């Protein structure tokens, strides 16, 4: 059994070498993932496509079955999709995603909506129509509403900042609900290559931190966690992020948002 397999099944933490000192190179890590998936597709593309087709057909047969049916197969289908998407099978995959949008498995529909919104080959107008149709359906139910919020908050594309700004201004979105605010905060702040490393992303990070922090300080804590690698960056990047933190602190009321203010003071002291 290989070390990676042992780690997967036996939870042997040290079995897979890690480079914590490189973890702050968010965009480089994303680029490396794309290069690896491209190499996998080049070497095993035909096998992967065959497996993908088989799982897609299997998913059709499991419609209207209990959610536990297909619990193991669905994540594998999504991974195989990722490889094929890197390999350039986008036109075909768009049709497959449209099919998954009608699935009785919510995880299929969630994956399909997010993937469609991230696809560069889908026209903006078509994306908007699909998004509006799904939004109208899902937002009518509390569970579906939170799934929609999570989906939008976890999108990873150039339009994500627009998607999220539109989301928090929707009538169904309630910043006073911890489930809504925390989901947006966690989803966006986890995407560090965008929420910290792009100008548009930093602006949205400041906006959301202020909007959420004014209402529920605990829900805004994940934004502070996203700055966890602050001292690893080169001086110019670190200085820009420090200025962002200073601005975030200046927009808080130290009496009303005492907890967030104190955490920002601690975070900034570490860079002094």
Secondary structure by P-SEA (a helix, b strand, c coil): ccaaaaaaccccccccccccccccaaaaaaaaaaaaaaaaaaacaaaaaaaaaaaaaaaaaacccccccaaaaaaaaaaaaaaaaaacaaaaaaaaaaaaaacccaaaaaaaaaaaaacccccaaaaaaaaaaaaaaaaccaaaaaaaaaaaaaccccaaaaaaaaaaaccccccccaaaaaaaaaaaaaccccccccaaaaaaaaaaaaaaaacccccaaaaaaaacccccccaaaaaaaaaaaaaaaaacccccaaaaaaaaaaaaaaac
